[in-house]
Amino acid sequence: MRAPSTGHYEWRAQPSYGPRTPTRAPVRVWVSDDTAMAAGCDCGMMHGSKAQAADCMTMPAKGRSASQG
């Protein structure tokens, strides 16, 4: 028997196509905790150390430039 998966519900916006289309209500979707968020990331920093990988996924602080070099 398969164990129940862990996860959570999220509200996600639906796209509205066209300039005069009314906005659509958000939908509630189940997001499994099993899937990795950065599984599809193929940047060079993700292949380095764990500290570099963590820096790759964080937003820069205000006032600092995004590029380091």
C-alpha positions as YAML, in Angstrom:
chain: A
units: angstrom
residues:
- id: 1
  name: MET
  ca: [0.00, 0.00, 0.00]
- id: 2
  name: ARG
  ca: [1.31, 3.41, -0.91]
- id: 3
  name: ALA
  ca: [1.80, 5.98, 1.84]
- id: 4
  name: PRO
  ca: [-0.15, 9.23, 1.50]
- id: 5
  name: SER
  ca: [1.94, 11.96, -0.07]
- id: 6
  name: THR
  ca: [2.71, 15.09, 1.86]
- id: 7
  name: GLY
  ca: [2.11, 18.52, 0.48]
- id: 8
  name: HIS
  ca: [-0.11, 21.54, 0.70]
- id: 9
  name: TYR
  ca: [-2.75, 23.49, -1.18]
- id: 10
  name: GLU
  ca: [-1.89, 26.73, -2.99]
- id: 11
  name: TRP
  ca: [-4.01, 29.37, -4.68]
- id: 12
  name: ARG
  ca: [-2.85, 29.92, -8.26]
- id: 13
  name: ALA
  ca: [-4.00, 32.57, -10.69]
- id: 14
  name: GLN
  ca: [-5.46, 31.51, -14.01]
- id: 15
  name: PRO
  ca: [-4.40, 33.30, -17.18]
- id: 16
  name: SER
  ca: [-6.78, 35.73, -18.86]
- id: 17
  name: TYR
  ca: [-6.20, 36.06, -22.57]
- id: 18
  name: GLY
  ca: [-7.04, 39.23, -24.49]
- id: 19
  name: PRO
  ca: [-7.12, 42.91, -23.59]
- id: 20
  name: ARG
  ca: [-10.76, 43.00, -22.42]
- id: 21
  name: THR
  ca: [-11.13, 39.55, -20.91]
- id: 22
  name: PRO
  ca: [-12.48, 39.56, -17.36]
- id: 23
  name: THR
  ca: [-10.11, 38.30, -14.70]
- id: 24
  name: ARG
  ca: [-10.59, 34.72, -13.64]
- id: 25
  name: ALA
  ca: [-10.83, 33.56, -10.06]
- id: 26
  name: PRO
  ca: [-7.79, 31.79, -8.58]
- id: 27
  name: VAL
  ca: [-7.97, 28.02, -8.27]
- id: 28
  name: ARG
  ca: [-6.85, 25.86, -5.37]
- id: 29
  name: VAL
  ca: [-4.32, 23.21, -6.41]
- id: 30
  name: TRP
  ca: [-2.51, 20.47, -4.48]
- id: 31
  name: VAL
  ca: [1.29, 20.81, -4.50]
- id: 32
  name: SER
  ca: [3.22, 17.73, -3.47]
- id: 33
  name: ASP
  ca: [6.29, 18.19, -1.29]
- id: 34
  name: ASP
  ca: [8.00, 15.36, -3.21]
- id: 35
  name: THR
  ca: [8.82, 17.50, -6.25]
- id: 36
  name: ALA
  ca: [11.92, 19.66, -6.06]
- id: 37
  name: MET
  ca: [11.46, 23.28, -7.07]
- id: 38
  name: ALA
  ca: [14.82, 23.59, -8.78]
- id: 39
  name: ALA
  ca: [14.85, 20.18, -10.43]
- id: 40
  name: GLY
  ca: [14.89, 21.72, -13.90]
- id: 41
  name: CYS
  ca: [17.57, 24.32, -13.13]
- id: 42
  name: ASP
  ca: [20.69, 23.72, -15.20]
- id: 43
  name: CYS
  ca: [22.69, 26.82, -14.28]
- id: 44
  name: GLY
  ca: [26.39, 26.52, -13.44]
- id: 45
  name: MET
  ca: [25.91, 27.54, -9.82]
- id: 46
  name: MET
  ca: [23.66, 24.55, -9.14]
- id: 47
  name: HIS
  ca: [26.51, 22.19, -10.01]
- id: 48
  name: GLY
  ca: [28.92, 23.79, -7.50]
- id: 49
  name: SER
  ca: [28.83, 23.70, -3.70]
- id: 50
  name: LYS
  ca: [25.63, 23.78, -1.66]
- id: 51
  name: ALA
  ca: [26.36, 27.36, -0.61]
- id: 52
  name: GLN
  ca: [26.54, 28.44, -4.24]
- id: 53
  name: ALA
  ca: [23.29, 26.63, -4.98]
- id: 54
  name: ALA
  ca: [21.57, 28.42, -2.09]
- id: 55
  name: ASP
  ca: [22.86, 31.78, -3.35]
- id: 56
  name: CYS
  ca: [21.50, 30.99, -6.81]
- id: 57
  name: MET
  ca: [17.96, 30.64, -5.51]
- id: 58
  name: THR
  ca: [17.87, 33.72, -3.20]
- id: 59
  name: MET
  ca: [16.94, 37.25, -4.16]
- id: 60
  name: PRO
  ca: [19.60, 39.95, -3.81]
- id: 61
  name: ALA
  ca: [19.18, 42.47, -1.00]
- id: 62
  name: LYS
  ca: [17.96, 45.97, -1.78]
- id: 63
  name: GLY
  ca: [20.72, 48.36, -2.73]
- id: 64
  name: ARG
  ca: [23.09, 45.61, -3.88]
- id: 65
  name: SER
  ca: [23.65, 44.95, -7.52]
- id: 66
  name: ALA
  ca: [22.52, 41.57, -8.82]
- id: 67
  name: SER
  ca: [25.79, 40.91, -10.65]
- id: 68
  name: GLN
  ca: [28.90, 40.06, -8.69]
- id: 69
  name: GLY
  ca: [31.46, 40.58, -11.37]
...
